[in-house]
Amino acid sequence: MLMKKTTRAALIAVLALTTAAAWPRAVSAETVLRIGMTAADIPRTLGQPDQGFEGNRFTGLTMYDALTGWDLSSAEKASVVIPGLATEWKVDDADKTKWTFKLRPGVTFHDGSPFNADAVVWNVEKVLKQDAPQFDASQVGVTASRMPTLASARKIDDMTVELTTKEPDSFLPINLTNLFMASPAKWQHFYDKAEGADAKAKSQAAWTAFAKDAAGTGPWKMASFTPRERLELVKNANYWDKARVPKVDKMVLLPMPEANARTAALLSGQVDWVEAPAPDALPELKQRGFKLYANEQPHVWPWQFSRVEGSPWNDIRVRKAANLCIDREGLKDGLLAGLMVPATGTFEPGHPWRGKPTFEIKYDKAAAQKLMQEAGFGPNKKLTVKTQTSASGSGQMQPLAMNEYLQQALAECYFDVKLDVIEWNTLFTNWRRGAKDPSANGSNATNVTYAAMDPFFALVRFLQSGMAPPVSNNWGFINNPKFDELVKKARQTFDPAARDAALAELHAASVDDAAFLYVAHDVGPRAMSPKVTGVVQPKSWFIDFSLVSIAQ
């Protein structure tokens, strides 16, 4: 009996010790946030993401910083440009093509190497200087087209750089939000170990290795990466902005391009957060206690028209008819369950860049039919048009369902719409190649959503003739001297109020020309577990994951 009591006591003691040893680990258990993205693959991780702004959202702004950034701290105020790795900047009074940027001291890359002026020059030259060892053509398309006037970078001292543009460009500080700073030292480490027939082959091998073991300066660090399956990021406890050190230990990013599959994964507990849930599942999500977030974004869901010779969209009557034939309120209240804002241009009334267009974009089927009849079409003679779109993707909302809605609506105005549905990243690549490229596959319109956060992204890259491929995103080769004149006026105006006035004039001119088929503004719908807290849904394509917490 004594032995039994002793044994029992020993077991109790062992259990107590085991429980005590386990208790600290339970209290400090790793917190993990799992997110279902709309992308079909993990956006590129080497410093300049692909997959549009979804790439910037998940593998750009997480692992990397740029000289300038976006304020994502408010759901009420517009997101504006703020200092990032640069603390201040100024254009030269005498030469408006030269800018001086003061760099943030004390910042290190994830590999421990210092961030300084040499690193800035190195990152500029990775996409602009073709004879630089680190030049990577695969990063040029998603970067140079977003900052087309940047020409060079020069070190002044360790914490100061001078950037030079090809022409005076007041948009440069905004454009630089897209140039992410990768670690030169980490890349050099891979380059020194790389095998290859020549320096170019070694460089490509180094970038391939870097993508698997990346190093930026951002609030999140790469932990593990499986292409097409998952990317695991862990918090950077040493991040330079202590207010933005992540509150979650690990974030797992999962490609889920199909809306119903994403929603099912959330409902079953496989993920904690999904982008763009299926609209018809919103009632069930709400009923089961899931949180929904939405906010109007600076974003347009359009058809971008080809203006090359022979395009059916060269007739302004046809362009205006298409814009008048869409019941945007019906699309909003029906198919999208309220998750959109009808678009009557790139900017809506009240925005400083709206201007005063004379062409009113609204639903007026009779007026649309009349314009089409004037252009030579009718019930017995329809106009065949072809639009290239995707099955999913960043900002694409619900592209298949929305395009089928447009297909049926436009049929009532004597259009015969054909759809060419391809993978999102392929569509995005084709966007930079233009309507004249074989990749257009005979399409005379493309459905790629675009950001309207700044003048270049919202207007210039589409409307200026010099932005035609391969320079930037004037996919349809618009060539309107009035647009070019207004772009030059806005770009070379450094007074904010005067620049706003020039941009308003440019926007009004583009609406009056029915430059696009303007359909919707996204509201960035997200659904997530009630365990997820601290979410701030800004008026932006982007979101700050550092603020988010999750209960395990």
Stockholm file with secondary structure:
# STOCKHOLM 1.0

chainA/1-552         MLMKKTTRAALIAVLALTTAAAWPRAVSAETVLRIGMTAADIPRTLGQPDQGFEGNRFTGLTMYDALTGWDLSSAEKASVVIPGLATEWKVDDADKTKWTFKLRPGVTFHDGSPFNADAVVWNVEKVLKQDAPQFDASQVGVTASRMPTLASARKIDDMTVELTTKEPDSFLPINLTNLFMASPAKWQHFYDKAEGADAKAKSQAAWTAFAKDAAGTGPWKMASFTPRERLELVKNANYWDKARVPKVDKMVLLPMPEANARTAALLSGQVDWVEAPAPDALPELKQRGFKLYANEQPHVWPWQFSRVEGSPWNDIRVRKAANLCIDREGLKDGLLAGLMVPATGTFEPGHPWRGKPTFEIKYDKAAAQKLMQEAGFGPNKKLTVKTQTSASGSGQMQPLAMNEYLQQALAECYFDVKLDVIEWNTLFTNWRRGAKDPSANGSNATNVTYAAMDPFFALVRFLQSGMAPPVSNNWGFINNPKFDELVKKARQTFDPAARDAALAELHAASVDDAAFLYVAHDVGPRAMSPKVTGVVQPKSWFIDFSLVSIAQ
#=GR chainA/1-552 SS CHHHHHHHHHHHHHHHHHHHHHHHHHHTCCCEEEEEESSSSCCCCSSSCCSHHHHIIIIITTTCCBSEEECCSCSSSBCCEEESSEEEEEECSSCTTEEEEEECTTCBCTTSCBCCHHHHHHHHHHHHCTTSTTCCHHHHTTTGGGSTTEEEEEEEETTEEEEEESSCCTTHHHHGGGCBCCCHHHHHHHHHHCCCSSHHHHHHHHHHHHHHSCCCSSSEEEEEEETTTEEEEEECTTCSCGGGSCSSSEEEEEECCSHHHHHHHHHTTSCSEEESCCGGGHHHHHHTTCEEECCCCSEEEEEEECCSTTCGGGSHHHHHHHHHSCCHHHHHHTTTTTCCEECSSSSCTTSTTCCCCSSCCCCCHHHHHHHHHHTTCBTTBCEEEEEEEESSCTTCCSHHHHHHHHHHHHHTTTEEEEEEEECHHHHHHHHHHCTTSGGGTTCSEECCCEECSSHIIIIIHHHCGGGTTTTSSCTTCCCCHHHHHHHHHHHTCCSHHHHHHHHHHHHHHHHHTTCEEEEEECCCCEEECTTEECCCCCBSSCCCGGGCEECC
#=GC SS_cons         CHHHHHHHHHHHHHHHHHHHHHHHHHHTCCCEEEEEESSSSCCCCSSSCCSHHHHIIIIITTTCCBSEEECCSCSSSBCCEEESSEEEEEECSSCTTEEEEEECTTCBCTTSCBCCHHHHHHHHHHHHCTTSTTCCHHHHTTTGGGSTTEEEEEEEETTEEEEEESSCCTTHHHHGGGCBCCCHHHHHHHHHHCCCSSHHHHHHHHHHHHHHSCCCSSSEEEEEEETTTEEEEEECTTCSCGGGSCSSSEEEEEECCSHHHHHHHHHTTSCSEEESCCGGGHHHHHHTTCEEECCCCSEEEEEEECCSTTCGGGSHHHHHHHHHSCCHHHHHHTTTTTCCEECSSSSCTTSTTCCCCSSCCCCCHHHHHHHHHHTTCBTTBCEEEEEEEESSCTTCCSHHHHHHHHHHHHHTTTEEEEEEEECHHHHHHHHHHCTTSGGGTTCSEECCCEECSSHIIIIIHHHCGGGTTTTSSCTTCCCCHHHHHHHHHHHTCCSHHHHHHHHHHHHHHHHHTTCEEEEEECCCCEEECTTEECCCCCBSSCCCGGGCEECC
//
